[in-house]
Structures are given as structure tokens and as C-alpha cells.
Amino acid sequence: MAYGAFPPQMLPPGSPSDRVPSAPPGTIFVLGPEGGYAVPPRRYTLLFGRDREDVHVPVGVDDPTVSRRHGVFTCTGTDDNWWLVNTGNLPIELPDGKLMLTGHRRIVERGYTPLVINSSKRRSHLVEVRVVDGDDRHPRATSGAETVGPETVYELSAQERLVLTALARRYLEGQDAFPMPLAWEDTARLVNSSPYATKSWTHKSVANAVEDVRERLCRRGVRGLTRDEIGEPVGSMLSVNLIRELLKTATLNAQDLELLVAGTD
């Protein structure tokens, strides 16, 4: 097999194994709407994004909210593992709902993994990935303008951003498989340890600040931010839904963690 670019019909979703080439374990297939790219496990950097002339796999070429280089797959060549790094503005959503934010890095699992870039223009862009496993030599379906920010970026005051960054710290760090918001007391303590705090925060005041943001977004039509919509028991779902909305629209991103530079857990 000659590794490199391939047309989109070579690896359509659900294709039988005899319609795709055999490949050694560790080979990565990456497929976008205009075609894809295949590389065996060796030292390589494979790019996908909006800039058709500067990436291996174009995606979202007519959507300016997708970054010109939105993501990078790398293999060091010392083993047959591939790593994915989000280099774009918008998050990359994984099959379990986890969001990879700008700068987040994770290993690509063997087998099939669909990646989704959800545009603020209410469009979704799919990048299909397959890394050949040891017992899977015939993989099935795999898959110049400036980048503009998402249209739906919500306005936050400096102190609201600080509070929400603390609340969403586990999400922004990208280490937990299933992150949860910090408790109100922990959020207040983390905010108070930041050099950017302008007052002394309590668990009640941080909760009130978060509620103010929830109510603003609710008035703008964001769903899942009221008790009536969630139903009892509510638990932390209101905060979870708020954080996910702020992350999906890139209102919050990993760079905001710099606000907590002096904070400790």
C-alpha cells in the first residue's frame, strides 16, 4: 500500500473490509469530507483543519470558526502510538462527550474514533479516525483567511470569568475522563487564592455569580439551565450544563487557567 492521501470513497462509513487496504498495526487513517490520509506508525505529524492548502485532511473549509490548523496527530516513531492535540479555537468533542479544549493532548485509542467540531454556526464537522489494531489488518470505515472566533461567545465580567474558571477547573485541565464542577466551598477558596480576585468570596457569593450567568444564558435561549428543565434531583447538572455551553462556544478555554496561577486544590 502506498501511504498518503486517499479519496473519500475509499473508506466510507460501514464499508466491508475487502474495500479498504490491509495495513500494519498502528497505521492511522484520518478521513474528512474531502478525503483522507493514511500513515503507518513512524515519526510523522498529520494535520487537519480549514486551510485546504496547509493540512493533510481538510475539514470545515467554508466555516471560518474552524481553525486553519484545528488539530494535529503525531507519532514519535519510538512506538506505534498516535497522539491528538487540539490546536484550534473550538473544542473537539469525543464519543463519550468529553471535550478536548485548545492545547489538550491525548492518545488515540485503537479502533474507530469519530471526532466532532461543533461550530457556533450550528454546524458540526466530522473527522473520522481509525488506528489499526494488532488483530484488525483490514480497518473498516475511518475516516488563507484569518480564523474568526465563534459567533456565540458570551460576555463575562473579569470576576465572573475568574469564578467560572475555578468552578470548571477540572474540565479546563483535561485530565479527568469524567470531570465535575468544584464544590462551592472549593471554588471560593480557589478564587480567593488567585491574585486577580478583587474581593473576598464565599460559597454563597460564588454560587450567586454562577446563577447570574446561568440566568443570562437562559434568557438567550440556552437549554438545560433551569430546575424545571432538569427535574429533581438536580445535583450539579445545572453547573455541568453551564460549563459545557461555555466550553463549546469557547467562552472559556484552557488559557483561562492562568487566572488561577497562584491557586491550589
WOSUL-V509278 format. One line per field, one symbol per residue. ss: DSSP state (H for helix, E for strand, C for the rest). phi: phi as a letter, one per 40 degrees, with the letter a starting at -180 (. if undefined). burial: b if it has 24 or more other ideal C-beta (glycine too) atoms within 12 Angstrom, else e. A space follows every 50 residues. Layout:
ss: ???
phi: ???
burial: ???
//
This chain:
ss: CCCCEECHHHHCCCCCHHHCCCCCCCCEEEEECCEEEEECCCCEEEEEEC CCCCCCEECCCCCCCCCCCCEEEEECCCCCCCEEEECCCCCEECCCCCEE CCCCEEECCCEEEEEEEECCCCCEEEEEEEECCCCCCCCCCCCCCCCCCC CCCCCCCHHHHHHHHHHCHHHHHCCCCCCCCCCHHHHHHHHHCCCCCCCC CCHHHHHHHHHHHHHHHHHCCCCCCCHHHHCCCCCCHHHHHHHHHHHHCC CCCHHHHHHHCCCCC
phi: .ccicaccccbcdgccccbbccacdgcbbbbbcbhaabaccacabbbbic cdcbbcbcagcbbcccccbcabbbbcgcabcbbbbcbccccbccdcgcbc cdgcbaccccgcbcbbbccccfbbbcbcbbbcccbbcbccdba.cccbcd cbbccbcdccccccccdcdccccgcccbcbcccdcccccccccccccbac cbcccccccccccdccccccgccgbbccccgcccfbcccdcccccccccg cbaccccccbdccbc
burial: eebebbebebbeeebeeeebbebebbbbbbbbbbbbbbbbbeebbbbbbb bbeebbbbbbbebbbbbbbbbbbbbeeeebebbbbbbbbbbbbbeeebbb bbbbebebebebbbbbbbbbeeebbbbbbbbbeeeeebbbbbbeeebeeb eebbebeebbbbbbbbbbbbbbbbeeeebebbebebbbbbbbebebbeee bebebbbebbbbbbeebbeeebebbeeeeeeeeeebebbbbbbbbbbbbb bbbbebbebbeebee
//
